[in-house]
């Protein structure tokens, strides 16, 4: 079963207590299944979620070098991506556009949507196997360049992405993480970054190699045709808010990206959220997304932890 569901032995069983008492059990299940769902436990909502995050992770993630809008509501606890409810968020592994990613994510459904709003999952073992070998080989050999342009009009400003107002701190972060940066004007309003990373990553516990990148999401072809057209009218190609290329800067074949998107779609698993659900996922093994929804009451929180350096090629020291 995916995700594997843990039910409480009694209705008044505290999830915080159960997680502490059965640590080996849920860790083994997470490694085997990639995702575990805690359902029906007594759980105090957002306040307990911050405590749970501290129990789950040795190292909670501070969300720097962001790619989506979120609000921090507690120490290491954030709202799920704040995109309009009519939009679909494509499948992805968190921070797979970065050289450092959380190994584990935890979601808490405070309030489910009136309709829709599911967080679909894919088992990356199955998804990776569905991507044609010729495409995998091309991406592994050529790697991926992520290009981002930060400005006042579209997407997130660099102050939000890097969680600072200081240009010197941005530059220090970029140098530490192998990110090329270029200030596009004297007052620092506009910034361009480039980073070249592998298309795959090796799981530190199982040794398996998984498809692990966000080329299909960063590439301009991920947008609806009307949005693509609007952006291409506003910006030159090199000035698009975000885009993905091969590591040498050459264009990625859109047909390859469509094949990758199809692999995700073909392996999609969806379950309905229930109030109080807590979902723990292995971020390298399992991808997540979001379905459109109706109503304004949906509230899902997320925490991330146990960072792992993914910027090296598999097998590198």
HELIX and SHEET records of a PDB file:
HELIX    1   1 UNK A   15  UNK A   21  1                                   7    
HELIX    2   2 UNK A   23  UNK A   33  1                                  11    
HELIX    3   3 UNK A   46  UNK A   56  1                                  11    
HELIX    4   4 UNK A  124  UNK A  130  1                                   7    
HELIX    5   5 UNK A  133  UNK A  142  1                                  10    
HELIX    6   6 UNK A  158  UNK A  161  1                                   4    
HELIX    7   7 UNK A  167  UNK A  176  1                                  10    
HELIX    8   8 UNK A  215  UNK A  218  1                                   4    
HELIX    9   9 UNK A  220  UNK A  222  5                                   3    
HELIX   10  10 UNK A  225  UNK A  234  1                                  10    
HELIX   11  11 UNK A  237  UNK A  239  5                                   3    
HELIX   12  12 UNK A  254  UNK A  266  1                                  13    
SHEET    1   A 7 UNK A   4  UNK A   7  0                                        
SHEET    2   A 7 UNK A  35  UNK A  39  1                                        
SHEET    3   A 7 UNK A 278  UNK A 282 -1                                        
SHEET    4   A 7 UNK A 100  UNK A 111 -1                                        
SHEET    5   A 7 UNK A 299  UNK A 309 -1                                        
SHEET    6   A 7 UNK A  77  UNK A  79 -1                                        
SHEET    7   A 7 UNK A  72  UNK A  74 -1                                        
SHEET    1   B 4 UNK A  89  UNK A  92  0                                        
SHEET    2   B 4 UNK A 286  UNK A 290 -1                                        
SHEET    3   B 4 UNK A 121  UNK A 123 -1                                        
SHEET    4   B 4 UNK A 268  UNK A 269 -1                                        
SHEET    1   C 2 UNK A 115  UNK A 116  0                                        
SHEET    2   C 2 UNK A 293  UNK A 294 -1                                        
SHEET    1   D 4 UNK A 180  UNK A 183  0                                        
SHEET    2   D 4 UNK A 191  UNK A 197 -1                                        
SHEET    3   D 4 UNK A 144  UNK A 150 -1                                        
SHEET    4   D 4 UNK A 242  UNK A 246 -1                                        
SHEET    1   E 2 UNK A 200  UNK A 202  0                                        
SHEET    2   E 2 UNK A 209  UNK A 211 -1                                        
END                                                                             
